[in-house]
Amino acid sequence: MNYNWNWGIFWERSPDAIGTYMDTLLAGLYWTLATALIAWVMALILGAIIGTIRTMPHKWAVRLANGYVELFRNIPLLVQMFLWFFVMPELVPTAIGDWLKQLPNAPFVTAVICLGFFTSSRVAVQVSAGINALPRGQKMAGTALGLTLPQTYRYVLLPMAFRIVIPPLTSEFLNIIKNSAVALTIGLMELTARARSMQEFSFQVFEAFTAATIIYILVNIVVVNLMRFIEKKVAVPGYITSGTGGK
């Protein structure tokens, strides 16, 4: 049986009432980017807090932060997605659970929360590694200047640590964009889900997923170049090796 190629399928009307099949894919891209960006903000905030706590001298706080990292980093993302979407509404009080189930964008909210917590555990590891990579003298210098421990972290350690970990944070940003595809399992119509629906309606499976692949690649290229630009702007000589071969 021969496959009937049809690259003009993207300009045909889609039965999902959005417009053409290309409009369907662009709508999926919108939800992919919205999910990834909001979850990324959440992951950066939580990751910075947890990562900082992991380097503090308070042992009980370090244990709690390490437990947070191990919990969210070691449970598969798909399992976490199902737990947040199907199990969490049953564990909270009935009124809250019913409210969660009736949210108009419940899959979107769930995906953002799940990806935010999952990625924050990975960001926390990067942030703590960046802080630990700094010379001990920087922390001592902050203390010698009369800064409190929170002030030392805020004004001395964290600004330097974030410059160091920009390359691994770029990888995590790319990962959160790709991981958003897991949300199709709970009904979020992001890019991969839209490509799948296009394939089911038109039976043009290769065209649908080729287009989705190209869109993902283009988005990742934009992210990589943006982060590379930021890295060069904030680079501190001797602490960051540029992604362009050290030039």
N, C-alpha and C positions, 0 to 999 in steps of 0.2 A: 504494500500500500504506500503510494507516494504522498508526501506531505505537500499541501498547497500553501506556498509562501504568499503572504499578502502584506507588504510593508505599508500599504495605504490604509490599513485597518485603523491606524491612529486617528484618521480624520473622518471616520464613520461615526454615526450617532451611537451612543452607548445607551442601553436600556435602563441604566440606573438614574436617569433623569438629570444627570449633571451636565451633559453636553456630549462632546466627542470622547473617544477613548483616551485621547491625549489629555483632555480636561480631567478625566477620571484619575489618571496617573499623577497629574499635578496636584489634585486634591489630596491624594495620598501623600505626596511629598510635603504638603503643608502640615498634615498631622504628624508626619515623621519629625519634621524640624521643630514643631511646637512641643512635642513630647520630649525630644532630646534636649532642647535648649532649657526648658523649665526644670527638667530633671537634673541637668548639668549645674544650674544655679544652686539647686538644693544640695547636690553632691559636693560642690565646692565649699559651701558654708559648713555642712556637717563634717565633711572630710577635714577641713582646716581645724575645726574644734577638736575632733577626736584625735587627729594626728598630733596636735599640740599637746593634748593631755598625755599621750603616750610617751612624751619626752620629759614630763614634769617629775619632780622628786617625790611626789605623793604616791606611795605604792598602791594604795587602795584604788585611787583614781586611774592609775596605769592598768591595773587588773581589769577594771570595768571597761576601759577603752579597748584593751586587747580582746576582751570577750565580745564586744560589739563587732570588732573587725572579723574575728573568727566566725561569728554567727552569720553575718551577711555575706562574707566572702566565700564560705565553704558550702553553702546551700545552693544548688543549681538555680539559675535565674528563672527557668521555666517553673520549677517547683514554687519559688517565691511568688511568682505571678499568680499562680493558682491559689496559693494560700491567702494572698491579699484580696483576691477577687471573690473566691468562693467560701473561704473559711472565716476570715476576719468579721464579715457582717453577722455571722452566727455566734461569735464569741462575745461581742459587745452587747450592751442592753438592747432589748427588742426595739425600742423606739429609734435608737441610733442605727441599728442594723437595717430597719425598714427604710430609714432616710437614705442610707448608703445605697441600698438596692434601687431606689427610685431616682437617683441622680440622673439627669439627662445625659451626661457624658461620663457615666461611671467607668467604662473601660479606659477612657483618657486619664481620668483622675487616678485610677488604680495603677496604670502604667507609669505615670509620673512618679508616684510615691514609691513603687517597687524599684524602678530604675534609679531613683534618687538615693534610696538606702543602699542598694546593691553597689552602686558606683562610689558612694561616699566611703565605703569600707576600703576600696582600692585607692581612692584619693588619700585617705588617712595614712596609708602605708607610705605613699610617695612623700607626703608632707613631713612625716616623722623622719623618713630617711634623709630628706633635705636638711632638716634641722640638725640631725646627728652628724651630717657631713661638714657642718661648719666648725671652724676651729673653736676650741673651748675658750680661748681668749676673748672672743666676742661677747659671750655671756658674762664673763668676769669683768669685762670693760664696762658693760651696762650697769652691773652692780656697783662698780667703783665710781661711776658717775652719779650714783644715788638713785637710780631707777629701781622701781619695784619689779618683782618677777613678771607680773602681767605687762608692765611697761617695757621691760627688756624684750619680751616676746613680740610685742606690738611694733616697737620702733626699731629693733635691731635684728632679731632672729628671723621673724616671719618674712619681712621684705626680701632678705637675702635668700631664704629657703625657697620661696616661690620662684625666684629667678633661676635657681638651680634645677627645679623640677618641672620647668616648662616643657621640655621634650617628652617626659613620661606622661605629663598631663595631656599633651596633644594626643598621645595614643589612647588615653582613657576617653577623651572627647570623641575620637573616631569610633571607639568601641560602643559608646552610648548611642551613637547614631545607628550603628548596625544592630545593637541589641534591641532597639525599639521594634524591630521586626517580630520579636517574640510576642508582642502585644496583640498580634493577629489572633492568637489562641484564645483571647478573652473578648474578641469582637471589635477591637479598634481597627478602623479601616485606614491604616497607614499605607505606605508605598507598596510593601510586599503584598498586603492583603488586596489592594486595588489591582495589582498585577495579576493576582490569582483570580479575582472576580472577572477581569478582562479575558483571561484565558478560558474561564468557564462559560462566559457568554459567547465568545467568538470562536473558540477552539483553536486560536492562534497562539499556542503556548510559547513557541520560540520567540515570536515578536514581542509578546508581553513581557517576558522575563529578560530579554535582551535590553529592552527599553529601561526596565527597572535597574538592571545592572549598570547601564551607562549613567543613569541619574545618580546612583549611589557613588560611582567613581567620580563624577563631576563635583558632587558635594564634598567628598573627601579631599579632592585636590584643592578646592577653595579653602577648606579648614586648614590643611597642612600649610599652605602658603600664607594664610593669615597668621597662624601661630608662629611660623618662621619669621615673619615680619616683626611680631611682638617680641620674639626672643632676641632678635638683633637690637631692637630698641632699648631693651632693659638689661642687656647682657653686661655682666661685670667681669672684666678681664681676670683670668685665672680661675674662674669658677664655672664657666659654661663653655663647652666646646661647640662651636656653631655647627648646625646641620649641613653647612656647605663645605665641610672638609677642613674646618678650622681657619678659613680665610677671613 
